[in-house]
Amino acid sequence: MYISLIVAMDNDRGIGRNNDLMWHLPKDMRFFRETTLDHVVIMGRKNYDSIPLKYRPLDRRENVILSRNKSFQAQNCKVYHSLNDAVESFKNEKERKVFIIGGGQIYKEALDLDIISEMYITEVNSTYGADTFFPDFDVSKWNKTFLFKQEKDAKHASSFSVYRYLKKSN
Ligand SMILES: NC(=O)c1ccc[n+]([C@@H]2O[C@H](COP(=O)([O-])OP(=O)(O)OC[C@H]3O[C@@H](n4cnc5c(N)ncnc54)[C@H](OP(=O)(O)O)[C@@H]3O)[C@@H](O)[C@H]2O)c1
């Protein structure tokens, strides 16, 4: 099993506000889709709720939702009541990666558990006044490589850069 994480954050490490994204950046959306396609995605129940109905479950991906509510269900999604149980259920997974796709609570729990091998982080070059944040992590434990940059244009109100972080072996 190989566990990855993917996130877009602003200059304040902000990732969302009022249970929604704060930006519309089509090329970052496309990067998210292409990177996670055909893999497993694990998300918090609030993140799942925030996805517009017509886009959920996320297509061509196995959708896993975390909720402590034992009666929570969502069509064509697996529901687990702890991150450990969710991850454990994919321990024999060889073909697909397991992507942690947020939100803030799930990112924090996954980083605290130290189960992440790689991270795709989009740095959005603006400040949006978030109420939900990506946790600070120890950059010295990761090798950071630049993937690509999108400049501001008619479809992108902010520029952004995308990086891959690979966990250094202990
Ligand atoms: N910029 C990005 O890349 C990005 C990506 C994803 C999300 N977001 C944003 O992030 C925000 C949502 O994040 P959030 O932190 O508020 O919520 P979240 O992490 O998406 O979901 C939190 C919920 O997950 C469940 N949960 C958390 N830990 C659990 C555990 N250990 N076991 C079982 N269930 C657990 C609980 O659901 P119950 O309440 O049902 O028990 C909890 O209320 C939104 O604004 C969204 O747009 C941004």
The ligand as an SDF file (V2000), in Angstrom:
LIG
                    3D

 48 52  0  0  0  0  0  0  0  0999 V2000
   -7.9600   22.9540   -0.7430 N   0  0  0  0  0  0  0  0  0  0  0  0
   -8.0200   21.6340   -0.6870 C   0  0  0  0  0  0  0  0  0  0  0  0
   -7.1580   20.9450   -1.2620 O   0  0  0  0  0  0  0  0  0  0  0  0
   -9.1360   20.9690    0.0490 C   0  0  0  0  0  0  0  0  0  0  0  0
   -9.2940   19.5790   -0.0080 C   0  0  0  0  0  0  0  0  0  0  0  0
  -10.3260   18.9980    0.7180 C   0  0  0  0  0  0  0  0  0  0  0  0
  -11.1940   19.7820    1.4660 C   0  0  0  0  0  0  0  0  0  0  0  0
  -11.0190   21.1290    1.5000 N   0  0  0  0  0  0  0  0  0  0  0  0
  -11.8870   21.9770    2.3200 C   0  0  0  0  0  0  0  0  0  0  0  0
  -11.7640   21.5450    3.6730 O   0  0  0  0  0  0  0  0  0  0  0  0
  -12.9600   21.8760    4.3760 C   0  0  0  0  0  0  0  0  0  0  0  0
  -13.4590   20.6380    5.0990 C   0  0  0  0  0  0  0  0  0  0  0  0
  -12.4770   20.2270    6.0620 O   0  0  0  0  0  0  0  0  0  0  0  0
  -12.8560   19.9430    7.6200 P   0  0  0  0  0  0  0  0  0  0  0  0
  -11.5920   19.8650    8.3720 O   0  0  0  0  0  0  0  0  0  0  0  0
  -13.8900   20.9330    8.0390 O   0  0  0  0  0  0  0  0  0  0  0  0
  -13.6090   18.5240    7.5520 O   0  0  0  0  0  0  0  0  0  0  0  0
  -13.1770   17.1070    6.9560 P   0  0  0  0  0  0  0  0  0  0  0  0
  -11.7940   16.7590    7.4160 O   0  0  0  0  0  0  0  0  0  0  0  0
  -13.4580   17.0640    5.4990 O   0  0  0  0  0  0  0  0  0  0  0  0
  -14.2660   16.1720    7.6490 O   0  0  0  0  0  0  0  0  0  0  0  0
  -14.3870   16.1310    9.0430 C   0  0  0  0  0  0  0  0  0  0  0  0
  -15.3620   15.0080    9.3950 C   0  0  0  0  0  0  0  0  0  0  0  0
  -14.7450   13.7490    9.1040 O   0  0  0  0  0  0  0  0  0  0  0  0
  -15.1270   12.8050   10.0870 C   0  0  0  0  0  0  0  0  0  0  0  0
  -13.9190   12.3840   10.7890 N   0  0  0  0  0  0  0  0  0  0  0  0
  -12.8040   13.1160   11.0960 C   0  0  0  0  0  0  0  0  0  0  0  0
  -11.9010   12.3600   11.7140 N   0  0  0  0  0  0  0  0  0  0  0  0
  -12.4450   11.1090   11.7830 C   0  0  0  0  0  0  0  0  0  0  0  0
  -11.9910    9.8850   12.3160 C   0  0  0  0  0  0  0  0  0  0  0  0
  -10.7710    9.7630   12.8840 N   0  0  0  0  0  0  0  0  0  0  0  0
  -12.7880    8.8260   12.2570 N   0  0  0  0  0  0  0  0  0  0  0  0
  -14.0040    8.9170   11.6800 C   0  0  0  0  0  0  0  0  0  0  0  0
  -14.4890   10.0490   11.1420 N   0  0  0  0  0  0  0  0  0  0  0  0
  -13.7130   11.1270   11.2130 C   0  0  0  0  0  0  0  0  0  0  0  0
  -16.1400   13.4850   10.9790 C   0  0  0  0  0  0  0  0  0  0  0  0
  -17.3960   13.2650   10.3500 O   0  0  0  0  0  0  0  0  0  0  0  0
  -18.7990   13.1970   11.1670 P   0  0  0  0  0  0  0  0  0  0  0  0
  -19.0550   14.5980   11.6160 O   0  0  0  0  0  0  0  0  0  0  0  0
  -19.7810   12.6990   10.1410 O   0  0  0  0  0  0  0  0  0  0  0  0
  -18.5750   12.2350   12.2940 O   0  0  0  0  0  0  0  0  0  0  0  0
  -15.7290   14.9420   10.8640 C   0  0  0  0  0  0  0  0  0  0  0  0
  -16.7790   15.8540   11.1850 O   0  0  0  0  0  0  0  0  0  0  0  0
  -13.9220   22.4310    3.3290 C   0  0  0  0  0  0  0  0  0  0  0  0
  -13.8570   23.8570    3.3290 O   0  0  0  0  0  0  0  0  0  0  0  0
  -13.3530   21.8940    2.0180 C   0  0  0  0  0  0  0  0  0  0  0  0
  -13.7020   22.7100    0.9020 O   0  0  0  0  0  0  0  0  0  0  0  0
  -10.0120   21.7320    0.8070 C   0  0  0  0  0  0  0  0  0  0  0  0
  1  2  1  0
  2  3  2  0
  2  4  1  0
  4  5  1  0
  4 48  2  0
  5  6  2  0
  6  7  1  0
  7  8  2  0
  8  9  1  0
  8 48  1  0
  9 10  1  0
  9 46  1  0
 10 11  1  0
 11 12  1  0
 11 44  1  0
 12 13  1  0
 13 14  1  0
 14 15  2  0
 14 16  1  0
 14 17  1  0
 17 18  1  0
 18 19  2  0
 18 20  1  0
 18 21  1  0
 21 22  1  0
 22 23  1  0
 23 24  1  0
 23 42  1  0
 24 25  1  0
 25 26  1  0
 25 36  1  0
 26 27  1  0
 26 35  1  0
 27 28  2  0
 28 29  1  0
 29 30  1  0
 29 35  2  0
 30 31  1  0
 30 32  2  0
 32 33  1  0
 33 34  2  0
 34 35  1  0
 36 37  1  0
 36 42  1  0
 37 38  1  0
 38 39  2  0
 38 40  1  0
 38 41  1  0
 42 43  1  0
 44 45  1  0
 44 46  1  0
 46 47  1  0
M  CHG  2   8   1  16  -1
M  END
$$$$
